[in-house]
Amino acid sequence: MTNSSMPAWALVATLTAVGVLVLISLAAVLLALGARRRARRRLEEAEASEAELRERLEALEKRLTPPEPVGRRRRRDLAEREYVITSLGEDGEPTEVEQVVQRTLTAPAFADAVFRETVVHGAALVHGVRRALSPEVRFKIRYEMHREVKRARKDRKSEMREALREYRARQRAAVDEDVRMEDSR
């Protein structure tokens, strides 16, 4: 046997623990490297996608911006270009207009569109009728009608009083004239 002061089982346990720690750290390093490779691959894919999108955007911008006429060499500044809504009638030449592709609907698609529109209109009508016949609205209508009837009665009474005043005033005037005529005889 050896003359060591450390028991054999402690030495075995220590070496095992060190071995396990080395294996765990090795696994962690490998996982980190794999994650880094995946991140780098995703970054490269994103950059490629961005480059493709930039190319498509440039192609769209080229297609949408009308070329300046060659005979016209006038330069515009950026501020003027910002506020121009349309180029119609600027140079007197007809501009090219993209032809709209005419699409035809199939019979089922047309029927579906008509049905949906009819359903929407019907739902709007039902909602309006239901709202118009709600208790709050009926109360408001009843209240306004009552107010209107009272106002009309009041107006009729005042008109009647005014008419009676005028009638009585004419009667008095006629009686006064008759009295004056009799007195003058």
Backbone bond lengths (Angstrom), bond angles and torsions (degrees), N, CA, C in turn:
res aa  C-N    CA-C-N  psi(-1)  N-CA   C-N-CA  omega(-1)  CA-C   N-CA-C  phi
1 M - - - 1.426 - - 1.522 109.53 -
2 T 1.276 114.75 165.11 1.452 119.45 -177.68 1.502 109.73 -92.63
3 N 1.269 114.07 159.08 1.448 120.51 179.87 1.524 111.35 -97.32
4 S 1.222 118.51 47.76 1.462 119.87 -177.64 1.510 109.01 -97.29
5 S 1.300 114.68 152.29 1.455 119.18 -178.46 1.521 111.22 -87.35
6 M 1.309 117.98 -8.50 1.458 121.84 -178.45 1.512 108.84 -99.43
7 P 1.315 117.63 134.73 1.468 119.30 178.82 1.528 110.21 -68.83
8 A 1.271 117.55 155.15 1.464 123.75 -176.53 1.528 111.12 -66.49
9 W 1.292 117.33 -38.91 1.483 119.85 -178.47 1.527 111.47 -65.22
10 A 1.346 117.49 -32.09 1.459 120.48 178.79 1.523 109.85 -70.75
11 L 1.342 115.62 -37.57 1.455 119.66 178.05 1.523 110.86 -65.25
12 V 1.322 116.84 -42.78 1.469 121.50 178.98 1.532 109.94 -64.44
13 A 1.320 116.82 -42.88 1.469 120.78 -179.51 1.527 110.74 -64.46
14 T 1.308 117.61 -40.37 1.460 121.43 -179.95 1.522 110.61 -66.11
15 L 1.341 116.55 -46.12 1.461 119.92 178.96 1.534 111.23 -63.23
16 T 1.315 116.63 -38.30 1.472 120.58 178.21 1.530 110.15 -64.75
17 A 1.319 117.14 -43.65 1.466 121.13 179.71 1.523 110.40 -63.33
18 V 1.331 116.97 -42.57 1.464 120.32 178.55 1.525 109.94 -64.02
19 G 1.313 117.74 -41.35 1.471 121.73 178.49 1.525 111.44 -63.02
20 V 1.328 116.33 -42.43 1.473 120.28 179.00 1.530 109.72 -64.54
21 L 1.326 117.23 -42.65 1.467 120.35 178.52 1.526 111.40 -62.45
22 V 1.330 117.03 -39.67 1.462 120.74 178.26 1.526 109.98 -64.21
23 L 1.341 117.12 -43.50 1.468 120.56 179.09 1.535 111.48 -64.04
24 I 1.328 117.26 -41.84 1.472 121.27 179.46 1.528 110.34 -64.57
25 S 1.325 116.92 -43.02 1.466 119.22 179.64 1.527 110.47 -67.37
26 L 1.331 117.92 -37.24 1.459 121.26 176.71 1.531 110.64 -63.19
27 A 1.322 116.95 -42.52 1.471 120.88 178.29 1.531 110.44 -64.35
28 A 1.325 116.87 -40.14 1.469 120.41 179.54 1.525 110.56 -64.56
29 V 1.325 116.89 -40.99 1.462 120.70 179.07 1.528 110.14 -64.63
30 L 1.333 117.23 -42.84 1.464 120.29 179.17 1.531 111.28 -64.10
31 L 1.329 117.30 -41.25 1.471 120.85 177.49 1.531 110.99 -63.47
32 A 1.321 116.48 -40.82 1.463 119.84 179.43 1.524 110.57 -65.23
33 L 1.331 117.01 -41.03 1.462 120.02 177.78 1.529 111.23 -63.44
34 G 1.329 116.81 -41.72 1.475 120.29 178.17 1.523 111.39 -63.47
35 A 1.323 116.75 -42.39 1.469 120.40 178.88 1.526 110.32 -64.56
36 R 1.328 116.15 -38.09 1.464 119.91 179.82 1.529 110.68 -66.55
37 R 1.345 116.60 -41.23 1.466 120.10 177.75 1.530 110.89 -62.84
38 R 1.352 116.51 -42.89 1.474 119.94 178.64 1.528 110.95 -63.22
39 A 1.324 116.37 -41.29 1.467 119.82 179.75 1.530 110.38 -65.29
40 R 1.330 116.83 -40.90 1.457 120.52 178.74 1.532 110.44 -64.24
41 R 1.343 116.73 -41.18 1.459 120.92 178.64 1.536 110.32 -63.47
42 R 1.348 116.93 -43.21 1.471 120.50 178.29 1.530 110.89 -63.15
43 L 1.323 115.98 -39.27 1.461 120.17 178.94 1.528 110.59 -64.06
44 E 1.336 116.86 -43.71 1.461 120.21 178.33 1.524 110.94 -63.17
45 E 1.347 116.94 -41.26 1.465 120.23 177.90 1.523 110.72 -63.66
46 A 1.330 116.80 -40.63 1.468 120.40 179.60 1.524 110.43 -65.50
47 E 1.325 117.09 -40.70 1.462 120.09 178.59 1.524 110.80 -65.30
48 A 1.340 116.83 -40.09 1.465 119.88 178.03 1.527 110.07 -65.13
49 S 1.310 116.61 -41.46 1.467 120.89 178.24 1.524 110.67 -64.17
50 E 1.327 116.29 -40.37 1.465 120.51 178.73 1.529 110.40 -63.67
51 A 1.325 116.58 -42.50 1.463 119.97 179.39 1.528 110.30 -63.37
52 E 1.323 116.24 -41.44 1.467 120.20 178.31 1.531 110.68 -63.59
53 L 1.324 116.70 -42.61 1.465 120.32 178.97 1.523 111.34 -65.10
54 R 1.332 116.89 -38.44 1.468 119.85 177.20 1.532 110.78 -62.26
55 E 1.339 115.95 -42.52 1.465 119.65 178.82 1.525 110.50 -62.41
56 R 1.325 116.88 -42.92 1.469 120.36 179.24 1.524 110.75 -64.64
57 L 1.339 116.54 -40.06 1.461 120.50 178.98 1.521 110.86 -63.88
58 E 1.324 116.64 -43.42 1.463 120.20 178.18 1.520 110.95 -62.66
59 A 1.335 117.05 -40.59 1.464 120.23 178.40 1.526 110.43 -63.80
60 L 1.323 117.34 -41.32 1.470 120.65 177.96 1.516 111.22 -65.20
61 E 1.330 116.99 -42.07 1.464 120.11 178.86 1.523 110.85 -63.19
62 K 1.330 116.98 -40.46 1.460 120.09 178.46 1.520 110.57 -64.23
63 R 1.327 116.01 -38.53 1.457 119.98 -178.39 1.527 111.54 -71.53
64 L 1.322 117.48 -33.83 1.457 120.82 -175.42 1.520 113.84 -86.55
65 T 1.325 118.23 -27.73 1.466 119.11 -179.59 1.521 108.35 -85.20
66 P 1.345 116.35 125.92 1.469 118.59 179.74 1.525 109.84 -73.90
67 P 1.312 117.13 142.56 1.469 119.29 178.56 1.524 109.79 -72.83
68 E 1.311 115.75 146.66 1.459 121.58 177.62 1.528 108.32 -71.06
69 P 1.323 118.17 139.21 1.470 119.86 176.94 1.529 110.50 -62.12
70 V 1.326 115.10 144.09 1.459 120.26 -176.61 1.525 110.54 -70.01
71 G 1.325 118.91 -39.41 1.450 122.25 -177.54 1.516 112.39 -69.21
72 R 1.250 116.99 -18.04 1.460 121.19 -176.12 1.518 108.28 -103.77
73 R 1.307 117.78 110.69 1.457 121.66 -174.97 1.521 111.85 -105.52
74 R 1.306 116.76 13.11 1.462 119.98 -178.26 1.530 110.14 -70.41
75 R 1.307 115.57 132.62 1.464 119.91 179.48 1.513 109.11 -97.85
76 R 1.315 114.01 138.99 1.465 119.49 177.33 1.520 107.89 -110.31
77 D 1.316 115.74 145.41 1.463 115.88 174.89 1.518 109.36 -85.85
78 L 1.292 113.40 167.08 1.461 121.01 -173.09 1.519 112.01 -62.94
79 A 1.322 117.37 -38.36 1.465 119.88 -178.98 1.523 110.81 -62.79
80 E 1.322 117.31 -40.16 1.462 120.52 179.39 1.521 110.44 -67.25
81 R 1.302 116.65 -38.17 1.448 121.51 -178.44 1.529 111.52 -68.49
82 E 1.326 117.56 -28.41 1.462 120.70 -178.96 1.514 112.31 -65.71
83 Y 1.336 117.81 -34.92 1.453 120.97 -172.42 1.518 113.77 -95.28
84 V 1.318 118.07 -2.08 1.455 120.42 179.00 1.519 108.09 -76.71
85 I 1.326 115.21 120.77 1.453 119.66 -178.53 1.520 110.32 -84.92
86 T 1.297 116.60 -42.36 1.453 120.27 -177.93 1.522 109.45 -143.11
87 S 1.304 116.27 159.56 1.458 119.71 178.30 1.518 110.58 -102.54
88 L 1.297 118.74 14.83 1.455 123.39 -177.59 1.520 110.40 -65.36
89 G 1.294 117.05 123.48 1.450 122.02 175.35 1.509 114.91 79.66
90 E 1.299 120.60 7.15 1.460 121.03 -179.70 1.514 111.75 -71.00
91 D 1.318 116.66 -46.31 1.448 118.79 -175.51 1.523 112.40 -111.56
92 G 1.298 118.47 0.19 1.449 122.10 177.18 1.513 114.12 79.27
93 E 1.305 117.83 -4.26 1.453 120.89 178.93 1.521 108.93 -94.87
94 P 1.314 117.32 144.75 1.467 118.21 178.38 1.526 110.22 -67.78
95 T 1.294 115.91 139.83 1.459 120.00 -179.95 1.518 109.03 -93.32
96 E 1.308 114.43 152.87 1.457 119.25 178.65 1.520 109.26 -76.39
97 V 1.305 115.42 133.32 1.456 120.92 -179.75 1.516 107.37 -116.32
98 E 1.316 115.58 130.98 1.454 118.66 177.75 1.517 109.26 -69.55
99 Q 1.292 115.87 135.76 1.456 120.10 178.88 1.520 109.09 -76.97
100 V 1.312 115.13 134.08 1.454 120.51 178.98 1.517 107.89 -80.72
101 V 1.305 115.16 131.55 1.450 119.63 179.35 1.520 108.04 -73.63
102 Q 1.317 115.74 125.65 1.453 119.82 -178.45 1.523 108.17 -86.27
103 R 1.308 114.56 121.75 1.458 119.32 179.78 1.518 108.65 -105.36
104 T 1.291 115.73 139.72 1.459 119.55 175.61 1.513 107.94 -111.56
105 L 1.305 114.40 140.49 1.457 119.77 179.65 1.516 109.44 -89.72
106 T 1.293 114.79 145.42 1.457 118.49 173.53 1.519 108.09 -74.26
107 A 1.309 116.02 163.91 1.472 120.31 -177.89 1.527 111.75 -59.18
108 P 1.333 119.63 -45.38 1.473 117.93 179.10 1.527 112.85 -65.00
109 A 1.339 117.36 -36.60 1.468 119.76 179.47 1.519 110.27 -67.78
110 F 1.345 116.97 -39.75 1.465 120.51 177.73 1.527 110.46 -64.51
111 A 1.323 116.52 -44.96 1.467 119.95 179.17 1.521 110.36 -61.85
112 D 1.320 116.64 -39.59 1.464 120.40 178.74 1.526 110.78 -64.02
113 A 1.335 117.15 -43.05 1.470 120.48 179.63 1.523 110.76 -64.10
114 V 1.331 117.18 -43.85 1.467 120.58 178.94 1.517 110.18 -63.86
115 F 1.327 116.64 -42.82 1.466 120.40 -179.52 1.524 110.83 -63.10
116 R 1.325 116.53 -43.86 1.466 119.34 179.92 1.525 111.18 -63.38
117 E 1.334 116.74 -42.77 1.460 119.64 179.32 1.524 110.55 -63.14
118 T 1.330 116.65 -41.11 1.463 120.62 178.78 1.519 110.56 -64.06
119 V 1.307 116.62 -41.50 1.468 120.08 179.44 1.525 110.30 -64.16
120 V 1.326 117.39 -41.27 1.467 120.42 179.92 1.522 110.21 -64.12
121 H 1.341 117.15 -44.87 1.466 119.91 178.95 1.525 110.72 -63.92
122 G 1.317 116.52 -41.31 1.467 119.77 178.89 1.516 111.61 -63.76
123 A 1.323 116.22 -42.16 1.471 119.60 179.11 1.520 110.71 -64.38
124 A 1.328 116.99 -39.06 1.467 119.88 178.25 1.525 110.67 -65.23
125 L 1.329 116.97 -41.05 1.464 120.78 178.59 1.522 110.66 -64.00
126 V 1.327 116.76 -45.54 1.471 120.26 179.63 1.520 110.22 -61.88
127 H 1.318 116.91 -41.30 1.465 119.95 179.00 1.522 110.27 -62.80
128 G 1.330 117.00 -43.11 1.462 120.22 179.55 1.519 112.14 -64.10
129 V 1.328 117.19 -43.29 1.469 120.56 179.38 1.517 110.06 -65.40
130 R 1.318 116.33 -43.91 1.466 119.48 179.89 1.522 110.40 -61.95
131 R 1.317 116.81 -39.73 1.462 119.85 179.17 1.527 110.92 -69.60
132 A 1.334 116.45 -38.29 1.466 119.78 -179.77 1.520 111.52 -67.54
133 L 1.320 117.28 -29.10 1.462 120.37 -178.08 1.523 112.62 -98.13
134 S 1.298 117.50 12.45 1.463 119.71 179.01 1.524 109.64 -69.56
135 P 1.330 118.00 154.63 1.468 120.57 -177.97 1.524 113.36 -58.82
136 E 1.322 118.19 -35.99 1.462 120.30 -179.49 1.523 110.80 -63.87
137 V 1.317 116.16 -44.41 1.461 120.04 -178.37 1.524 110.16 -68.36
138 R 1.335 116.94 -41.18 1.472 119.14 177.67 1.521 110.51 -61.43
139 F 1.330 117.77 -39.32 1.463 120.51 178.21 1.525 110.29 -63.48
140 K 1.342 116.24 -43.54 1.468 119.33 178.56 1.521 111.07 -61.09
141 I 1.330 116.65 -41.86 1.465 120.40 179.42 1.520 110.04 -63.24
142 R 1.335 116.64 -46.61 1.460 120.96 179.66 1.523 110.44 -59.95
143 Y 1.320 117.00 -43.59 1.463 121.44 -179.67 1.524 110.77 -62.65
144 E 1.334 116.63 -47.28 1.462 120.52 -179.72 1.526 111.27 -64.15
145 M 1.333 116.96 -39.05 1.470 119.70 177.79 1.526 110.20 -63.25
146 H 1.323 116.96 -43.38 1.466 121.02 179.21 1.527 110.03 -60.57
147 R 1.336 116.05 -44.86 1.469 119.75 177.74 1.519 111.79 -60.82
148 E 1.326 115.87 -42.09 1.463 120.32 -179.01 1.529 110.99 -66.00
149 V 1.335 117.35 -40.77 1.469 120.69 178.72 1.522 109.88 -63.80
150 K 1.336 116.73 -43.86 1.469 119.62 178.68 1.527 111.03 -61.93
151 R 1.335 116.78 -42.08 1.460 120.15 179.53 1.518 110.89 -64.05
152 A 1.343 116.36 -42.30 1.467 119.72 179.97 1.528 110.50 -63.93
153 R 1.348 117.67 -41.79 1.472 120.82 177.49 1.521 110.37 -60.32
154 K 1.317 115.27 -46.47 1.464 119.97 -179.29 1.528 110.59 -60.56
155 D 1.334 116.91 -43.21 1.463 120.89 178.70 1.527 110.72 -63.48
156 R 1.342 116.76 -44.05 1.468 119.54 178.80 1.520 111.50 -61.49
157 K 1.344 116.72 -43.11 1.473 120.18 179.39 1.521 110.83 -61.80
158 S 1.341 116.43 -44.62 1.468 118.46 -178.98 1.528 110.51 -66.34
159 E 1.347 118.05 -38.28 1.460 120.59 176.47 1.527 110.98 -64.03
160 M 1.338 116.21 -39.96 1.463 120.34 178.99 1.524 110.23 -64.69
161 R 1.310 117.64 -43.97 1.467 120.77 178.42 1.528 110.50 -60.87
162 E 1.327 115.75 -44.26 1.466 119.94 179.65 1.523 110.73 -62.40
163 A 1.338 116.64 -43.02 1.467 120.03 179.06 1.521 110.68 -63.72
164 L 1.342 117.25 -41.60 1.468 120.33 178.25 1.522 110.53 -63.57
165 R 1.332 117.99 -41.46 1.467 120.86 178.21 1.527 110.61 -59.53
166 E 1.337 115.38 -46.93 1.462 119.02 179.55 1.528 111.24 -62.65
167 Y 1.326 117.40 -42.28 1.466 121.42 179.61 1.516 110.53 -61.85
168 R 1.332 116.34 -47.30 1.461 120.17 -179.13 1.522 110.72 -65.84
169 A 1.334 116.53 -37.08 1.466 119.48 178.10 1.523 109.90 -64.24
170 R 1.335 119.21 -40.85 1.461 122.21 177.36 1.531 110.83 -64.60
171 Q 1.353 114.13 -40.86 1.470 118.17 179.32 1.530 109.97 -62.05
172 R 1.330 116.20 -45.36 1.464 119.32 179.30 1.516 110.67 -63.19
173 A 1.328 115.81 -40.79 1.464 119.22 179.75 1.525 110.13 -63.51
174 A 1.330 116.42 -40.09 1.466 119.91 179.55 1.524 110.43 -66.60
175 V 1.342 117.32 -41.64 1.466 121.35 179.50 1.519 109.27 -65.78
176 D 1.334 117.42 -43.01 1.463 120.91 179.52 1.526 110.40 -62.53
177 E 1.316 117.63 -38.23 1.456 120.56 179.34 1.526 111.12 -68.23
178 D 1.339 115.38 -39.16 1.466 119.14 177.10 1.523 110.19 -63.25
179 V 1.326 116.61 -40.75 1.467 120.76 -179.27 1.523 108.72 -65.77
180 R 1.304 119.20 -41.25 1.455 122.18 179.71 1.529 110.88 -65.58
181 M 1.303 116.88 -37.89 1.460 119.66 179.69 1.528 110.48 -67.25
182 E 1.308 115.58 -39.15 1.469 118.46 178.53 1.517 109.88 -67.62
183 D 1.292 117.24 -37.93 1.466 120.78 -179.97 1.527 110.67 -69.07
184 S 1.273 116.99 -32.00 1.455 119.52 -177.73 1.531 110.93 -78.91
185 R 1.278 122.45 -12.78 1.453 124.03 179.04 1.436 111.68 -79.26
